[in-house]
Amino acid sequence: MAQAENPTSANGVLPPCSNPTKPTTICVFCGAKPGNSPAYIAAARSLAHVMHEHNAHLVYGGGTVGIMGELARTLVSLSGPSAVHGIIPTALVSLERQGKAPDESVYGRTTVVPDMHTRKRMMAQEVVDGGPGSGFVALPGGFGTMEELMEVVTWNQLGIHDRGICIFNVEGYWDGLLQWIEKSVSSEFVSQANAGIVVQASSAEEVVRSLREYKVVEGRMNLDWSRD
């Protein structure tokens, strides 16, 4: 497992570096548990198959258990270890990897980082640096999944990145969040335009298609993040 230092730049900017010669890179936020419905694991497998069909690479939180582990294992079995990069903080190795160094031939490449902030920034940077159709996806998960999802939503709104963000709404898991977004618009905390930063999909095919067809909303803030 590789070790990484914190890559945060002085001004915290994620410079847009979309490269059409690079493969699509999809960052998936999801649970380190399987959940209580077989549909959650099935959705992870389905997403891996569609990503393989589109030559898309995965960057994720590095766990080998739950939905995380199923997604990584399935994609590696189809596309090979080079298609998967797990990024995990040292403190979570015992929890999300059962304290073991994973087999790269099963789970792909792993980078161990010192903290959560480094993990999230590195995952986001790989998406920003990826080819067309790169973006972020949320499968079912808990507090960590929600926090990671909402951070990249906020970064999009602030103009830090312009990549697509898709909720894979398996069996209505994210219905409550979608209702909250509608409420935040009607309560005038979020603009109607910015509500479109997040798109939803009900199938793996729709997830990948929505990222490829994603349009940056007009309501984003035109902030300059290049200055110190």
Secondary structure, 3 states (H helix, E strand, C coil): CEECCCCCCCCCCCCCCCCCCCCCEEEEECCCCCCCCHHHHHHHHHHHHHHHHCCCEEEECCCCCHHHHHHHHHHHHHHCHHHEEEEEEHHHHHHHCCCCCCCHHHHCEEEEECCHHHHHHHHHHHHHHCCCCCEEEECCCCHHHHHHHHHHHHHHHCCCCCCEEEEECHHHCCHHHHHHHHHHHHCCCCCCCHHHHEEEECCHHHHHHHHHCCCCCCCCCCCCCCCC
